[in-house]
Amino acid sequence: MQRFMLRSKIHRATLTGTDLDYEGSIAIDRNLIEVAQLLPGEQVHVLNVNNGSRLVTYVIEAPAGSGTMLLNGPAARLAVPGDKVVVLSYAGMSEEEARSWKPLVIYVDEKNRVVK
């Protein structure tokens, strides 16, 4: 049996924009993608701290150092620039792996730069 566990989390990032006309996804600064160990095209859950919405989408890469956290497509209706969001990724693992697993939690400042 597999357990699906939190693998990584970008905590309380600031949404920098929305683009309703884009076909879908969330664009994330490449630096954050790397630190959170995400891959372009990977499924993520996006939680909006401001309004309580939760959605499932996939990652696309935005330029490194841009601070971009851009919600696209129909999901753009669920947020406004400036909202705080949490981006979660999950992984399937065995019971044994799950019992000792520690997720990667990334904290960012108001410009979506990693806080050490």
BELCOR-V326252 format. One record per pair of residues at least 12 apart in sequence whose C-alpha atoms are under 7 Angstrom apart, sorted by sequence separation. I is the first residue (numbers start at 1). J is the second residue. If there is no record, write none. Layout:
# BELCOR-V326252
i & j
I & J
I & J
This chain:
# BELCOR-V326252
i & j
44 & 56
45 & 57
43 & 56
44 & 57
43 & 57
44 & 58
43 & 58
44 & 59
42 & 58
43 & 59
41 & 58
42 & 59
41 & 59
40 & 59
41 & 60
39 & 59
40 & 60
40 & 61
53 & 78
10 & 36
9 & 36
8 & 36
26 & 57
28 & 59
30 & 61
25 & 57
26 & 58
27 & 59
28 & 60
29 & 61
30 & 62
25 & 58
26 & 59
27 & 60
28 & 61
29 & 62
30 & 63
31 & 64
50 & 83
25 & 59
26 & 60
27 & 61
28 & 62
29 & 63
30 & 64
31 & 65
50 & 84
25 & 60
27 & 62
29 & 64
48 & 83
49 & 84
29 & 65
48 & 84
49 & 85
29 & 66
48 & 85
29 & 67
47 & 85
48 & 86
29 & 68
46 & 85
47 & 86
28 & 68
29 & 69
46 & 86
47 & 87
27 & 68
28 & 69
46 & 87
27 & 69
28 & 70
45 & 87
46 & 88
26 & 69
27 & 70
44 & 87
45 & 88
26 & 70
27 & 71
44 & 88
45 & 89
67 & 111
26 & 71
44 & 89
67 & 112
25 & 71
26 & 72
43 & 89
67 & 113
25 & 72
24 & 72
25 & 73
23 & 72
24 & 73
22 & 72
23 & 73
24 & 74
22 & 73
16 & 68
17 & 69
18 & 70
19 & 71
20 & 72
21 & 73
16 & 69
17 & 70
18 & 71
19 & 72
20 & 73
15 & 69
16 & 70
17 & 71
18 & 72
19 & 73
20 & 74
14 & 69
15 & 70
20 & 76
19 & 76
18 & 76
18 & 80
17 & 80
18 & 81
17 & 81
16 & 81
15 & 81
16 & 82
15 & 82
14 & 82
15 & 83
36 & 104
14 & 83
15 & 84
14 & 84
15 & 85
36 & 106
13 & 84
14 & 85
12 & 84
13 & 85
12 & 85
13 & 86
12 & 86
11 & 86
10 & 86
11 & 87
9 & 86
10 & 87
9 & 87
10 & 88
9 & 88
8 & 88
9 & 89
8 & 89
7 & 89
8 & 90
6 & 89
7 & 90
6 & 90
7 & 91
5 & 90
6 & 91
4 & 90
5 & 91
4 & 91
5 & 92
4 & 92
3 & 92
4 & 93
2 & 92
3 & 93
2 & 93
3 & 94
2 & 94
3 & 95
1 & 94
2 & 95
5 & 98
11 & 105
3 & 98
8 & 103
9 & 104
10 & 105
11 & 106
13 & 108
7 & 103
8 & 104
9 & 105
10 & 106
11 & 107
12 & 108
14 & 110
6 & 103
7 & 104
8 & 105
9 & 106
10 & 107
11 & 108
14 & 111
14 & 112
13 & 112
